[in-house]
């Protein structure tokens, strides 16, 4: 359920931002878009989200300009982060770091590296070798020390997401 659209103090940017990304599942959809998920069926399978809820979240994110909905040849549809959506990366990264610090005693579940030189990124997204804040398009993610491999063979989307790969690189599967 979203926050009420009328606030006692209408000058709250946090409340407005939560109207866009604060509903359950929404940030997980955005996270998976960073990890390369683009198709409805892949979001549904990866997240285990009810299809009606996913439809609602995707429509909302498209309406707000966080995602684009691209109709491809052959009738397939893909969702991609817009520049506005990519600006959410520091928030997603910060929440992942917070979750790792408080709920992953074995360490980060996903390690982030500068794809150009392979060096790890600090919690702020700065390369430890070249000392620059790395743009999301140049970040490689890979299983970290706290990663727990699946007990059974992963589906193709999970297998791709859990393999070393650049963020925003599309995951392609058959629908």
C-alpha positions, 0 to 999 in steps of 0.5 A: 500500500502506498503512502497517502498522497496528501501530507501534513507537510507537503515539502517532504521529498523523502515522502514523495520518493517513497511514493515512487519506490516505497511499496513492497517489491518495488526496490527489488524490481529496481535491483534486479533491473540493475542486475540485468533482468529485463523481461516480465517473466524473468522478474516474476520467476526471479522474485517469486512475486505475484504477477498482478503485483509485478504488473502494478509495480512495473506500470508504476515505475514506467509511469514515474520514468524510472523504467522504460517499456520497450516493445521489441520485434516479435511482440516481446517486451523489455523493461530498462532503467532510465537515467532517472532509474540509474540515479537510484543506484547509490540508494540500492547499493547503500541498502545492500551494504546495510543488509550485508553489515547487519544480516550477513555475518559471513560478509557481503553477498555480492562483491562489487568491482571496477570492471576496468581494473578489477579492484574492489569498490568501497561502500561508497562505490569508489575504486580502491585502486584508482580512487574514482567513484565508478559509474554503474555501467562500469561496475562488475558484480560477483558472488561475495564471501557471504554468498550462499549458492543455491542447493539445486541447479539455478534457473537461467536468470539466477545463474546469470545474476550469480555469475560475474557480470557487469551491472545493467548488462541484459540477461537474455533467456527464452520466454 
